[in-house]
Amino acid sequence: MSATISHAYGIGVMAIIIGSSIGVVYYTSFYLPESLAKPQVDEHVLHPVKIYSH
C-alpha cells in the first residue's frame, strides 16, 4: 500500500514542478516583455507642430 501512495505522491510532485516551470517560462517569455514594451507612437503624435492661423 505504501508503494502506491509514494508513487502517487511522486507523480503529484512532478506535476506541480512541471506546471510551475511552464508558468515561469510563459511569464518570462511572453507576459513580461509585453508588459514592459513601450508603445510605438508616430513622431508627429509625440511632438506636434503648432499651426498658427490669423
C-alpha positions as CSV (number, residue, x, y, z in Angstrom):
1,M,0.0,0.0,0.0
2,S,2.8,2.4,0.8
3,A,4.4,1.9,-2.6
4,T,1.1,3.1,-4.3
5,I,1.0,6.2,-2.0
6,S,4.6,7.1,-2.7
7,H,4.1,6.7,-6.5
8,A,1.0,8.9,-6.4
9,Y,2.9,11.5,-4.2
10,G,5.8,11.4,-6.7
11,I,3.5,11.9,-9.7
12,G,1.8,14.8,-7.9
13,V,5.1,16.5,-7.1
14,M,6.3,16.1,-10.7
15,A,3.1,17.6,-12.0
16,I,3.5,20.6,-9.7
17,I,7.1,21.1,-10.7
18,I,6.3,20.8,-14.4
19,G,3.3,23.1,-14.1
20,S,5.4,25.7,-12.2
21,S,8.1,25.5,-14.8
22,I,5.6,26.1,-17.6
23,G,4.2,29.1,-15.8
24,V,7.7,30.6,-15.2
25,V,8.6,30.1,-18.9
26,Y,5.4,31.7,-20.1
27,Y,5.8,34.6,-17.7
28,T,9.3,35.4,-18.7
29,S,8.9,34.7,-22.4
30,F,5.5,36.3,-23.2
31,Y,3.9,38.2,-20.4
32,L,6.9,40.2,-19.0
33,P,8.1,41.5,-22.4
34,E,4.6,42.6,-23.4
35,S,4.1,44.5,-20.1
36,L,7.4,46.2,-20.3
37,A,7.2,47.1,-24.0
38,K,6.9,50.8,-24.9
39,P,4.1,51.5,-27.4
40,Q,5.1,52.5,-30.9
41,V,3.8,56.1,-31.5
42,D,4.5,58.2,-34.6
43,E,6.8,61.2,-34.2
44,H,4.1,63.7,-35.1
45,V,1.9,62.5,-32.3
46,L,4.7,62.8,-29.7
47,H,5.9,66.3,-31.0
48,P,3.0,68.0,-32.8
49,V,3.7,71.1,-34.8
50,K,1.7,74.2,-33.8
51,I,-0.1,75.9,-36.6
52,Y,-1.0,79.5,-36.0
53,S,-3.8,80.9,-38.1
54,H,-4.7,84.6,-38.0
